[in-house]
Amino acid sequence: MSDRLNSPTTKEEVQRFIDDEIQESLHLDYKDSRALSKNKKDEIIKDVTSFANADGGMIIYGVKEEGHLPKDIDGGIDNTLIDREWIDQILSTNISPMIDGIQINQIPFSDSHSLFVINVPKSYQGPHQSIDKKYYKRYNFRSSPMDHYEIFDIANRKSRVPSLIKVDVEIIKYMVRLTVENISNYAASNVSFRFSDDFEWPRNQGFPRAFERGIRYFPPGKKFSYYYESSFSAFDETEDIVREFEIHVSYQHPELGRETGETFYINLDDYYGTFIDSDESEKLTKTLKDGFKMIKDSLNNIGRSMK
């Protein structure tokens, strides 16, 4: 049987893995229910990153194994303790950079317990760091620390599949703007955005609609710009403005045939002292001169009226 297997979606399909004695491999790992618990969070994250850094695969929780062979379903995980939302939360907030395209299937086993299957894609945005600041790969039925050359090799995967989307900061006409641009020759679809948990859009303006709802179709060369704050306020430390944050962008990549993404780190302090281009500088100087002339003329008129 091929090493690549269809992910089970029912308890009968999980039982078939057991009946057919499908062995653990580079792409498959069995875990008993105790492994999916809140005090085993570090192990869950390590196992998921190891699959993403290797060749992808799936982890089935709720199955006992001996000698890398599945033996029995152990009864499943208590639904009141673990759910899909909790798993998604720990994976999205504790892995750096975030892994796109993870699928979490909750398979009912009884009225109160479930089995879980985590499907992890091979990542082209790695290497992905676990919660202990180390890098792991799937090797010989387990998660093993990676050597330096392996980390370097995974980092080079990105160059083989070009990124489509770029997020950046622009300072134009005394305004700070966040820009989103398709820098590739391919259209991106189902583009979604995730900001740092503590991020708030300035002055309670609310997120632009595209950041909240996503962009369904993003053609090559298209660029959107969103006003963030005036440059005067953005660089004034007395203003209560978030200047340092992350934006994770996920989208469907036509070359990969699946979801991928990238995390962009924004720090407005990096742009402090940015020069306005010469045309803008001349406009600003002229505006100031005209303003001072108007004030001077007004004062002269007041002086003449008083006389």
Backbone bond lengths (Angstrom), bond angles and torsions (degrees), N, CA, C in turn:
res aa  C-N    CA-C-N  psi(-1)  N-CA   C-N-CA  omega(-1)  CA-C   N-CA-C  phi
1 M - - - 1.469 - - 1.519 109.43 -
2 S 1.363 116.90 145.26 1.454 120.95 -179.25 1.516 111.17 -63.06
3 D 1.333 113.92 148.18 1.464 119.66 178.22 1.516 111.14 -66.69
4 R 1.327 117.34 -25.27 1.454 122.45 177.41 1.521 108.47 -87.95
5 L 1.328 116.10 122.66 1.451 121.39 -174.11 1.518 110.39 -122.57
6 N 1.326 115.66 151.60 1.452 120.14 173.68 1.519 109.75 -70.88
7 S 1.299 115.99 137.77 1.462 120.31 -179.18 1.521 110.49 -70.59
8 P 1.330 118.79 130.34 1.470 120.79 179.29 1.522 110.97 -69.52
9 T 1.327 115.67 144.72 1.461 121.18 179.34 1.521 112.52 -122.71
10 T 1.341 117.50 -5.22 1.464 121.98 177.96 1.524 108.67 -134.48
11 K 1.339 116.49 162.76 1.460 119.36 179.16 1.526 110.64 -68.22
12 E 1.352 116.65 -26.67 1.461 119.78 176.83 1.532 110.58 -66.60
13 E 1.320 115.98 -38.91 1.464 119.46 178.44 1.523 111.24 -69.17
14 V 1.333 117.48 -35.56 1.470 120.31 174.47 1.524 109.73 -63.90
15 Q 1.328 116.83 -42.32 1.461 121.07 178.99 1.524 110.74 -61.48
16 R 1.327 117.17 -32.57 1.461 120.91 178.91 1.527 111.34 -64.62
17 F 1.338 116.19 -35.47 1.467 119.75 175.14 1.535 109.83 -58.94
18 I 1.342 115.13 -39.93 1.464 120.45 -179.16 1.522 110.52 -70.89
19 D 1.326 116.30 -47.18 1.463 120.45 -178.61 1.529 111.89 -62.17
20 D 1.332 116.70 -36.40 1.465 121.00 -179.47 1.529 112.86 -85.78
21 E 1.342 115.96 0.23 1.471 122.27 178.47 1.536 111.32 51.39
22 I 1.317 114.42 51.14 1.461 119.53 178.44 1.522 108.91 -76.48
23 Q 1.300 116.24 116.55 1.456 122.76 -173.33 1.533 112.02 -77.68
24 E 1.338 115.05 150.73 1.456 119.56 171.64 1.529 109.83 -59.08
25 S 1.331 115.21 154.32 1.455 119.59 -176.07 1.521 109.31 -156.19
26 L 1.327 115.14 -168.52 1.461 120.65 175.67 1.518 111.00 -59.59
27 H 1.353 116.71 -28.87 1.455 120.79 -173.99 1.521 113.82 -110.81
28 L 1.324 118.79 6.53 1.462 120.90 -175.87 1.522 111.07 -144.89
29 D 1.335 115.16 135.30 1.464 120.70 178.28 1.524 108.69 -140.65
30 Y 1.334 116.91 135.04 1.460 122.53 175.13 1.526 109.13 -103.25
31 K 1.327 115.58 138.34 1.465 121.58 177.00 1.522 108.90 -134.77
32 D 1.324 116.57 139.98 1.466 117.47 175.31 1.529 109.09 -76.86
33 S 1.318 116.24 171.41 1.465 121.15 -172.93 1.521 112.50 -63.21
34 R 1.313 118.16 -28.63 1.462 120.52 -178.92 1.522 111.86 -65.09
35 A 1.337 117.16 -23.51 1.465 120.69 -178.77 1.522 112.13 -73.00
36 L 1.343 117.32 -18.53 1.461 120.97 179.10 1.528 108.33 -105.67
37 S 1.317 114.74 76.80 1.457 121.05 -179.82 1.526 108.88 -140.43
38 K 1.306 115.82 162.36 1.467 119.90 -174.11 1.517 112.88 -68.48
39 N 1.329 117.77 -23.22 1.467 118.83 176.45 1.529 112.23 -87.47
40 K 1.341 116.85 1.90 1.471 120.93 175.88 1.534 110.88 -113.55
41 K 1.326 115.33 23.41 1.461 120.35 -176.28 1.531 112.35 -55.82
42 D 1.332 116.93 -42.79 1.470 120.85 -177.98 1.526 111.56 -61.18
43 E 1.341 116.73 -39.43 1.468 120.74 -179.36 1.526 111.33 -69.06
44 I 1.328 115.83 -38.94 1.467 119.59 178.59 1.521 110.08 -60.63
45 I 1.324 116.16 -46.91 1.471 121.26 -178.97 1.525 110.16 -64.06
46 K 1.316 117.48 -42.29 1.472 120.97 179.89 1.522 110.75 -61.08
47 D 1.338 116.89 -44.28 1.461 120.28 -178.53 1.528 111.59 -65.35
48 V 1.325 116.91 -40.62 1.463 120.26 -179.16 1.525 110.86 -66.54
49 T 1.337 117.58 -44.82 1.468 119.42 179.31 1.522 111.28 -64.21
50 S 1.334 117.53 -33.28 1.461 119.68 -178.76 1.522 111.29 -65.52
51 F 1.341 117.82 -36.19 1.463 120.70 176.52 1.526 111.02 -69.20
52 A 1.343 116.38 -43.84 1.467 120.07 -178.70 1.524 111.08 -63.58
53 N 1.334 116.90 -38.52 1.465 120.70 -179.69 1.523 112.41 -74.44
54 A 1.335 116.29 -20.51 1.475 119.65 178.50 1.525 108.48 -93.86
55 D 1.326 117.26 -112.39 1.464 120.04 -174.10 1.522 112.09 -123.63
56 G 1.341 116.87 17.95 1.451 120.30 -177.79 1.525 111.61 79.86
57 G 1.320 116.06 172.24 1.459 119.76 179.43 1.511 111.23 157.71
58 M 1.335 116.31 -165.70 1.457 119.32 -179.41 1.527 111.56 -138.68
59 I 1.330 113.72 150.89 1.458 122.60 177.76 1.523 107.39 -117.13
60 I 1.325 117.16 125.06 1.458 121.57 178.60 1.525 108.22 -106.58
61 Y 1.327 116.54 116.97 1.467 122.42 -179.95 1.528 110.09 -98.70
62 G 1.326 114.67 132.27 1.462 120.89 179.21 1.511 113.23 113.47
63 V 1.346 116.55 12.83 1.465 121.48 -178.25 1.531 109.85 -124.09
64 K 1.326 116.49 127.00 1.460 120.65 174.81 1.523 109.30 -78.44
65 E 1.341 116.44 145.07 1.467 119.94 176.94 1.520 110.66 -135.37
66 E 1.325 114.40 150.76 1.467 121.91 174.90 1.521 107.81 -137.28
67 G 1.312 115.85 128.52 1.453 119.26 -179.73 1.509 112.35 58.25
68 H 1.361 115.93 34.68 1.469 123.51 178.41 1.516 113.06 69.45
69 L 1.351 117.72 14.08 1.457 122.22 175.34 1.527 109.59 -113.61
70 P 1.345 118.23 138.48 1.462 120.28 179.28 1.527 110.73 -71.26
71 K 1.325 116.78 137.52 1.458 120.95 -177.80 1.521 113.46 -110.87
72 D 1.318 116.54 -42.45 1.467 118.07 -175.60 1.523 109.32 -167.38
73 I 1.347 115.34 155.75 1.468 120.38 169.82 1.518 107.24 -79.95
74 D 1.320 116.88 132.33 1.464 119.10 -171.04 1.529 114.52 -93.63
75 G 1.302 118.64 6.69 1.462 119.64 178.34 1.513 113.31 114.27
76 G 1.324 117.25 -20.03 1.454 120.66 174.84 1.512 114.77 90.76
77 I 1.338 114.97 -178.82 1.462 123.65 -174.80 1.522 109.41 -104.60
78 D 1.319 116.11 137.28 1.462 122.70 -179.21 1.531 109.96 -61.03
79 N 1.332 117.00 122.86 1.465 121.01 -178.13 1.521 113.63 -64.24
80 T 1.314 117.20 -23.89 1.465 119.63 -179.31 1.529 111.91 -79.43
81 L 1.327 116.88 -12.67 1.470 120.33 -178.28 1.522 112.73 -103.35
82 I 1.325 117.41 -38.19 1.464 122.05 -175.61 1.529 109.20 -131.57
83 D 1.338 116.81 135.41 1.459 121.26 173.05 1.532 109.58 -141.46
84 R 1.316 116.72 175.04 1.469 121.72 -177.37 1.521 111.32 -60.45
85 E 1.347 116.76 -38.40 1.459 120.76 -177.25 1.519 111.50 -63.19
86 W 1.351 116.75 -39.50 1.467 119.41 179.40 1.521 110.42 -66.73
87 I 1.323 117.68 -43.01 1.464 120.89 179.35 1.525 110.30 -62.18
88 D 1.331 116.36 -46.51 1.468 120.69 179.57 1.524 111.06 -59.92
89 Q 1.325 116.90 -39.81 1.462 121.32 -178.61 1.523 111.81 -64.22
90 I 1.330 117.64 -46.06 1.469 118.09 -176.92 1.528 111.32 -71.37
91 L 1.336 117.01 -29.94 1.464 119.40 179.85 1.525 111.08 -75.54
92 S 1.322 117.53 -36.26 1.465 120.52 -176.56 1.524 112.42 -79.20
93 T 1.332 117.87 -22.59 1.469 119.87 -175.67 1.525 114.34 -106.38
94 N 1.332 118.32 -8.64 1.468 119.45 -175.19 1.529 114.04 -119.76
95 I 1.325 117.60 1.48 1.457 121.24 178.91 1.519 108.52 -112.06
96 S 1.319 116.34 132.30 1.463 120.59 -178.06 1.529 110.70 -126.70
97 P 1.366 117.25 124.67 1.461 127.03 -12.20 1.519 110.67 -71.24
98 M 1.314 116.09 165.30 1.461 120.91 -177.83 1.527 110.89 -63.02
99 I 1.325 116.22 145.72 1.461 121.96 179.52 1.523 109.08 -94.55
100 D 1.324 116.30 124.07 1.455 120.58 178.62 1.524 110.90 -89.86
101 G 1.321 115.69 150.84 1.455 120.88 172.66 1.508 115.49 86.39
102 I 1.349 118.29 8.00 1.467 119.87 176.64 1.529 109.26 -68.78
103 Q 1.326 116.67 134.42 1.452 122.22 176.85 1.526 109.51 -116.20
104 I 1.322 115.74 130.86 1.463 121.58 -179.06 1.520 108.19 -116.89
105 N 1.320 117.00 114.97 1.463 121.90 179.42 1.520 109.99 -106.06
106 Q 1.323 115.98 125.00 1.462 121.75 174.68 1.522 107.64 -101.40
107 I 1.335 116.27 118.51 1.461 121.92 -174.92 1.531 108.98 -108.98
108 P 1.327 118.29 112.06 1.471 119.96 179.42 1.533 111.07 -58.86
109 F 1.340 115.52 131.52 1.464 120.79 176.76 1.525 111.01 -110.19
110 S 1.340 114.63 -34.86 1.464 121.24 175.25 1.522 106.42 -151.13
111 D 1.310 117.39 -173.61 1.462 120.24 179.85 1.521 112.18 -63.88
112 S 1.314 116.97 -26.51 1.465 120.00 -173.13 1.531 114.53 -118.30
113 H 1.342 117.85 -9.11 1.462 120.57 -174.95 1.535 111.36 -131.03
114 S 1.334 114.58 153.84 1.464 120.54 -177.98 1.525 110.31 -138.40
115 L 1.331 114.42 159.17 1.461 122.40 166.48 1.526 106.74 -100.06
116 F 1.326 116.30 155.37 1.460 120.12 179.08 1.522 109.28 -129.94
117 V 1.328 115.15 139.96 1.461 121.48 174.29 1.519 107.68 -124.55
118 I 1.333 116.42 123.33 1.464 121.60 176.18 1.520 108.02 -106.46
119 N 1.326 116.32 117.39 1.452 122.65 177.99 1.527 108.62 -99.00
120 V 1.331 116.31 121.11 1.461 121.79 -175.09 1.525 108.97 -115.21
121 P 1.329 118.45 122.45 1.465 119.94 178.96 1.526 111.68 -78.79
122 K 1.312 117.18 156.52 1.459 121.09 168.11 1.517 107.53 -64.42
123 S 1.324 116.99 129.17 1.459 119.85 -173.99 1.523 111.87 -97.89
124 Y 1.330 113.96 141.11 1.458 121.14 173.80 1.530 110.91 -110.30
125 Q 1.341 116.23 12.32 1.462 121.03 179.02 1.527 111.31 -118.47
126 G 1.321 117.17 15.85 1.458 121.50 -178.00 1.505 112.43 -88.31
127 P 1.344 116.52 -166.83 1.464 124.95 5.46 1.525 111.99 -74.26
128 H 1.335 114.97 153.58 1.457 121.31 -177.64 1.523 109.69 -102.60
129 Q 1.310 114.58 130.17 1.463 121.52 -176.05 1.521 109.83 -93.86
130 S 1.329 115.45 135.89 1.461 120.28 178.96 1.521 110.11 -80.26
131 I 1.311 116.32 178.11 1.461 121.67 -175.73 1.531 112.32 -66.46
132 D 1.347 117.02 -21.11 1.464 120.86 179.06 1.529 112.34 -91.06
133 K 1.355 116.33 13.25 1.474 123.34 178.41 1.532 112.58 69.08
134 K 1.338 117.73 18.60 1.459 121.46 177.55 1.532 109.91 -112.82
135 Y 1.320 115.28 165.74 1.462 122.00 179.82 1.535 108.68 -114.31
136 Y 1.341 115.27 134.03 1.465 120.46 -177.51 1.526 110.34 -126.45
137 K 1.328 114.46 157.49 1.465 121.59 174.10 1.524 107.98 -135.14
138 R 1.304 116.14 159.26 1.465 121.91 176.07 1.527 108.06 -83.26
139 Y 1.347 116.11 119.49 1.468 120.13 -176.19 1.519 109.08 -153.42
140 N 1.347 116.37 128.82 1.464 121.28 178.10 1.526 112.27 51.68
141 F 1.326 115.98 52.20 1.465 123.21 175.01 1.523 114.51 67.16
142 R 1.317 118.90 13.01 1.470 118.85 -179.22 1.524 110.27 -149.35
143 S 1.341 114.95 171.20 1.459 121.87 175.51 1.515 109.03 -88.71
144 S 1.336 116.32 117.96 1.459 121.41 -175.59 1.524 110.32 -118.49
145 P 1.350 117.52 142.36 1.472 120.09 176.68 1.527 110.70 -60.40
146 M 1.308 115.70 144.98 1.456 121.15 -176.76 1.526 111.10 -92.05
147 D 1.335 115.56 146.30 1.452 121.61 172.23 1.527 109.69 -79.57
148 H 1.328 115.35 164.93 1.460 120.31 -176.74 1.531 111.54 -58.88
149 Y 1.315 117.77 -44.06 1.459 119.91 -176.41 1.519 111.13 -65.93
150 E 1.346 117.15 -29.99 1.454 120.68 178.91 1.530 110.62 -71.12
151 I 1.326 115.75 -39.39 1.466 120.15 176.35 1.524 109.76 -61.60
152 F 1.323 116.65 -43.49 1.459 122.36 179.86 1.528 110.76 -63.31
153 D 1.331 115.99 -40.90 1.459 120.47 -178.49 1.526 111.26 -65.46
154 I 1.342 117.34 -41.06 1.459 120.74 179.20 1.525 110.52 -67.84
155 A 1.331 116.52 -36.22 1.463 119.61 177.28 1.524 111.28 -61.24
156 N 1.330 116.35 -29.92 1.469 120.44 -179.56 1.526 113.18 -77.92
157 R 1.347 117.64 -10.37 1.467 119.46 177.06 1.525 110.83 -58.42
158 K 1.329 116.03 -36.48 1.452 120.82 -175.15 1.521 111.70 -58.91
159 S 1.345 116.67 -35.79 1.460 119.90 -178.02 1.529 112.00 -69.16
160 R 1.333 116.33 -19.97 1.465 119.33 -179.96 1.528 112.15 -81.71
161 V 1.322 116.73 -22.08 1.466 121.53 177.43 1.521 107.09 -126.46
162 P 1.328 118.55 105.63 1.468 120.84 -173.31 1.522 112.71 -65.48
163 S 1.329 115.05 143.32 1.457 120.16 173.48 1.525 109.15 -71.16
164 L 1.316 115.93 149.82 1.460 120.37 -179.03 1.526 112.71 -101.93
165 I 1.323 116.21 -34.46 1.462 120.76 -169.73 1.528 111.01 -112.83
166 K 1.316 115.54 141.84 1.464 122.15 175.55 1.521 109.09 -128.41
167 V 1.327 116.41 134.76 1.461 122.27 174.52 1.525 107.74 -115.14
168 D 1.331 117.08 133.30 1.460 119.75 -175.43 1.526 109.78 -149.99
169 V 1.335 115.03 178.25 1.459 123.06 177.42 1.520 108.47 -115.33
170 E 1.327 116.86 136.72 1.455 122.49 173.76 1.521 109.32 -124.04
171 I 1.328 116.57 141.41 1.457 121.22 174.30 1.519 106.72 -119.44
172 I 1.326 115.57 104.97 1.458 121.85 -176.37 1.529 108.96 -135.21
173 K 1.320 115.44 131.27 1.466 121.23 178.33 1.522 110.96 53.75
174 Y 1.325 115.17 44.93 1.469 122.66 174.72 1.520 113.06 64.90
175 M 1.327 115.90 19.92 1.456 120.67 177.01 1.528 109.88 -118.65
176 V 1.329 116.32 140.08 1.462 121.53 172.16 1.520 107.03 -96.04
177 R 1.333 115.53 125.50 1.457 120.09 -177.61 1.525 109.87 -127.92
178 L 1.334 115.79 143.38 1.459 121.26 170.80 1.522 107.35 -93.53
179 T 1.324 115.83 131.58 1.453 119.83 -178.45 1.525 109.93 -117.34
180 V 1.327 115.11 144.42 1.461 123.09 175.24 1.522 106.50 -125.79
181 E 1.340 116.52 124.53 1.454 119.93 -172.76 1.531 110.72 -138.28
182 N 1.325 115.66 139.37 1.463 120.91 171.06 1.524 107.10 -88.15
183 I 1.346 116.27 107.89 1.460 121.56 -173.09 1.525 112.06 -96.28
184 S 1.335 117.46 10.21 1.463 120.80 -173.10 1.523 110.99 -110.86
185 N 1.321 114.83 -175.26 1.459 121.71 173.84 1.524 112.23 -99.68
186 Y 1.346 116.09 9.00 1.461 121.37 -178.30 1.525 109.52 -117.04
187 A 1.303 115.83 149.23 1.465 120.49 173.75 1.520 109.36 -81.84
188 A 1.322 115.97 136.86 1.467 121.44 173.96 1.525 107.96 -100.63
189 S 1.305 116.88 146.64 1.467 120.62 178.87 1.523 109.70 -130.23
190 N 1.337 114.44 158.08 1.474 122.39 179.53 1.528 111.14 51.97
191 V 1.318 115.42 51.70 1.464 121.32 -179.99 1.524 108.88 -79.07
192 S 1.334 117.06 128.02 1.462 121.31 178.67 1.529 109.67 -130.74
193 F 1.336 115.71 158.63 1.456 121.34 -174.09 1.526 109.92 -128.41
194 R 1.320 115.15 138.30 1.469 120.39 175.19 1.532 107.68 -130.38
195 F 1.337 116.65 119.88 1.455 122.04 -179.88 1.527 109.96 -94.49
196 S 1.325 115.59 163.78 1.465 120.90 175.11 1.522 109.65 -52.09
197 D 1.335 115.95 146.88 1.463 120.45 -174.81 1.524 112.91 -58.39
198 D 1.335 117.58 -34.85 1.465 120.96 -176.32 1.528 112.84 -91.86
199 F 1.324 117.41 9.08 1.463 120.44 -175.60 1.520 111.63 -78.53
200 E 1.340 116.14 138.90 1.462 122.39 173.51 1.520 108.10 -135.15
201 W 1.323 115.45 135.70 1.461 119.42 176.34 1.538 108.33 -67.82
202 P 1.339 117.97 138.68 1.470 120.31 -172.93 1.532 113.95 -60.70
203 R 1.320 113.78 148.28 1.468 123.54 171.99 1.532 113.62 55.18
204 N 1.327 115.14 30.94 1.467 120.73 176.17 1.531 113.20 53.65
205 Q 1.323 115.87 33.01 1.464 119.40 179.59 1.533 111.62 -73.49
206 G 1.317 116.11 -22.53 1.454 119.61 -176.09 1.513 111.22 85.62
207 F 1.312 115.93 149.82 1.465 120.75 -178.94 1.528 110.74 -63.91
208 P 1.331 117.31 142.91 1.466 118.96 169.06 1.524 109.57 -57.13
209 R 1.312 116.16 150.58 1.460 120.96 -173.82 1.531 112.29 -58.80
210 A 1.341 116.63 -37.32 1.471 119.46 -178.36 1.521 111.21 -64.27
211 F 1.338 117.92 -37.05 1.458 120.79 179.34 1.523 111.15 -69.96
212 E 1.324 117.27 -31.33 1.462 120.50 -179.84 1.524 112.17 -79.95
213 R 1.342 116.34 -45.63 1.460 120.61 -172.20 1.525 112.89 -99.60
214 G 1.340 116.43 -16.34 1.449 119.83 -176.31 1.523 111.81 87.65
215 I 1.314 115.65 176.40 1.464 122.51 179.81 1.525 107.13 -120.60
216 R 1.301 116.74 118.06 1.466 120.07 -173.70 1.533 112.01 -70.67
217 Y 1.337 116.51 -41.43 1.466 120.45 -179.03 1.527 108.19 -137.14
218 F 1.332 116.41 123.79 1.458 122.34 -174.49 1.531 108.36 -126.03
219 P 1.346 117.75 96.84 1.465 120.38 -174.03 1.520 113.08 -74.13
220 P 1.317 118.18 161.64 1.469 122.23 178.76 1.526 111.22 -58.28
221 G 1.341 115.75 140.16 1.458 120.96 176.82 1.513 115.29 81.04
222 K 1.336 118.20 -9.74 1.459 121.16 -178.62 1.524 110.53 -73.54
223 K 1.327 116.36 142.02 1.460 121.10 -178.61 1.523 109.52 -139.85
224 F 1.338 116.16 133.81 1.460 122.54 175.77 1.526 108.45 -117.14
225 S 1.337 115.95 139.82 1.463 121.38 177.89 1.521 108.71 -123.90
226 Y 1.335 116.59 135.56 1.458 121.85 -177.15 1.529 109.57 -126.83
227 Y 1.316 115.43 125.53 1.468 120.75 179.50 1.527 109.67 -63.80
228 Y 1.329 115.47 128.14 1.462 120.77 179.95 1.525 111.35 -105.53
229 E 1.329 115.88 -52.38 1.466 120.54 -178.33 1.518 108.61 -169.51
230 S 1.323 117.39 162.47 1.462 119.93 173.84 1.530 108.40 -69.74
231 S 1.306 116.84 150.36 1.463 119.68 -179.99 1.520 111.06 -64.05
232 F 1.340 117.10 -29.92 1.465 119.83 179.54 1.532 110.70 -65.50
233 S 1.323 116.47 -43.72 1.468 120.09 179.93 1.526 111.61 -74.72
234 A 1.344 116.26 -36.82 1.465 119.83 -175.72 1.516 112.46 -61.88
235 F 1.334 116.97 -30.69 1.460 120.02 -177.69 1.526 112.58 -106.09
236 D 1.331 116.46 9.89 1.455 121.38 176.29 1.525 108.57 -94.59
237 E 1.318 117.25 111.74 1.465 121.13 -174.28 1.518 113.05 -67.38
238 T 1.326 117.62 -14.56 1.468 119.66 177.91 1.528 111.42 -80.35
239 E 1.330 116.42 -13.76 1.466 120.36 178.97 1.530 109.94 -82.15
240 D 1.333 114.59 139.93 1.467 120.31 -179.04 1.527 109.10 -86.50
241 I 1.343 115.59 79.46 1.461 121.78 -176.72 1.535 108.76 -128.65
242 V 1.321 117.25 136.86 1.459 121.01 176.24 1.527 107.87 -73.57
243 R 1.326 116.28 117.61 1.469 120.81 -177.23 1.526 112.86 -106.63
244 E 1.311 117.12 -13.69 1.457 121.01 -176.56 1.524 108.74 -132.23
245 F 1.329 117.25 119.89 1.456 120.52 -176.69 1.521 109.48 -162.59
246 E 1.339 115.39 170.00 1.466 122.06 177.60 1.522 109.55 -118.09
247 I 1.325 115.41 147.43 1.459 122.07 173.37 1.523 107.34 -126.90
248 H 1.325 116.38 119.50 1.463 119.81 176.48 1.521 108.36 -100.85
249 V 1.321 115.80 125.54 1.461 121.96 -178.12 1.525 108.63 -110.75
250 S 1.318 117.06 125.85 1.469 123.12 176.69 1.522 108.94 -116.89
251 Y 1.339 115.92 145.81 1.459 119.63 179.49 1.517 109.89 -162.08
252 Q 1.323 114.67 163.46 1.460 121.30 176.58 1.521 108.41 -84.16
253 H 1.349 115.38 121.38 1.465 121.03 -176.76 1.525 108.86 -99.26
254 P 1.347 118.69 120.83 1.467 120.07 -176.16 1.526 113.75 -66.29
255 E 1.332 117.87 -27.47 1.454 120.38 179.23 1.523 111.91 -73.54
256 L 1.339 116.04 -36.33 1.464 120.74 179.65 1.525 111.58 -84.38
257 G 1.330 116.04 -27.43 1.454 120.06 -175.92 1.510 113.02 74.01
258 R 1.314 117.29 22.20 1.460 121.80 179.44 1.519 109.18 -159.61
259 E 1.343 114.97 -179.28 1.463 120.67 -178.73 1.525 110.90 -77.00
260 T 1.317 115.57 140.81 1.459 121.93 172.48 1.523 107.29 -145.11
261 G 1.308 118.06 -174.08 1.457 119.17 -178.85 1.505 112.56 177.42
262 E 1.323 114.84 -175.75 1.461 121.06 -176.71 1.518 109.26 -156.24
263 T 1.335 116.48 149.78 1.456 122.09 177.99 1.521 109.80 -104.86
264 F 1.325 116.52 130.31 1.464 122.28 179.59 1.533 108.72 -111.31
265 Y 1.327 115.36 130.35 1.459 121.55 179.65 1.523 108.36 -99.73
266 I 1.335 116.64 124.33 1.456 122.27 -178.76 1.522 109.28 -115.35
267 N 1.325 116.60 127.93 1.465 122.42 173.61 1.522 107.16 -135.72
268 L 1.328 116.56 107.46 1.458 120.34 -176.07 1.523 112.43 -63.24
269 D 1.335 117.16 -24.03 1.467 119.30 178.62 1.529 111.31 -61.95
270 D 1.341 116.52 -24.78 1.470 119.18 178.08 1.526 111.54 -64.78
271 Y 1.336 116.60 -21.47 1.460 120.58 -176.45 1.529 111.92 -99.06
272 Y 1.329 116.39 0.79 1.465 119.52 -179.69 1.528 109.51 -63.06
273 G 1.324 116.62 130.70 1.462 120.29 -178.33 1.513 113.23 87.89
274 T 1.340 116.64 3.72 1.458 119.24 177.69 1.523 109.78 -61.83
275 F 1.319 116.25 131.98 1.457 120.76 -178.56 1.524 110.72 -81.33
276 I 1.316 114.63 140.09 1.456 119.93 170.25 1.518 106.83 -76.58
277 D 1.331 118.29 143.26 1.458 119.24 -178.02 1.524 110.39 -63.97
278 S 1.327 116.79 164.91 1.459 121.68 -170.42 1.520 112.33 -58.31
279 D 1.338 117.58 -40.03 1.467 120.06 -179.72 1.525 110.62 -62.36
280 E 1.342 114.62 -44.66 1.460 118.53 179.70 1.519 111.04 -66.19
281 S 1.341 116.46 -37.89 1.457 120.98 179.40 1.519 110.82 -62.55
282 E 1.349 116.36 -42.67 1.461 120.37 178.73 1.521 111.12 -64.40
283 K 1.342 115.91 -39.63 1.460 119.79 178.32 1.531 110.85 -63.14
284 L 1.338 115.49 -42.27 1.464 119.75 179.90 1.521 110.82 -63.25
285 T 1.342 116.39 -45.23 1.468 120.72 179.56 1.520 110.70 -60.23
286 K 1.346 116.95 -44.60 1.460 120.90 179.64 1.518 110.73 -63.30
287 T 1.357 116.81 -41.55 1.462 120.49 179.19 1.518 111.29 -60.89
288 L 1.340 116.67 -42.65 1.468 120.67 179.39 1.531 111.17 -65.79
289 K 1.349 116.05 -43.01 1.464 119.80 179.02 1.521 111.22 -61.90
290 D 1.338 116.04 -45.32 1.460 120.05 178.96 1.519 111.10 -61.49
291 G 1.363 115.85 -38.80 1.455 119.88 179.24 1.515 112.25 -64.57
292 F 1.340 116.34 -45.20 1.468 119.82 178.76 1.536 111.16 -64.81
293 K 1.336 117.40 -36.78 1.471 120.67 179.12 1.516 110.13 -64.72
294 M 1.358 117.11 -40.91 1.455 120.31 179.12 1.526 110.78 -63.12
295 I 1.344 116.19 -41.57 1.470 120.32 179.00 1.531 110.08 -63.34
296 K 1.350 114.93 -44.15 1.473 119.62 -179.21 1.521 110.64 -62.08
297 D 1.339 116.50 -44.72 1.471 120.10 -179.71 1.518 110.93 -63.24
298 S 1.349 116.05 -40.15 1.465 120.07 179.66 1.526 111.01 -62.99
299 L 1.344 115.96 -42.98 1.463 119.64 179.12 1.524 111.08 -64.00
300 N 1.325 116.02 -39.83 1.490 118.89 178.16 1.529 110.86 -63.39
301 N 1.340 116.43 -40.31 1.459 119.94 179.35 1.523 111.04 -64.50
302 I 1.334 115.27 -40.86 1.477 119.58 178.39 1.516 109.55 -62.83
303 G 1.373 115.97 -42.47 1.463 120.07 -179.66 1.523 111.95 -62.08
304 R 1.336 116.90 -41.79 1.450 120.21 179.72 1.530 110.87 -67.13
305 S 1.332 116.55 -37.27 1.481 119.44 179.36 1.510 111.27 -64.93
306 M 1.326 116.89 -40.51 1.458 121.19 -179.37 1.532 110.34 -65.33
307 K 1.344 116.54 -36.37 1.462 118.47 177.47 1.527 110.74 -67.72
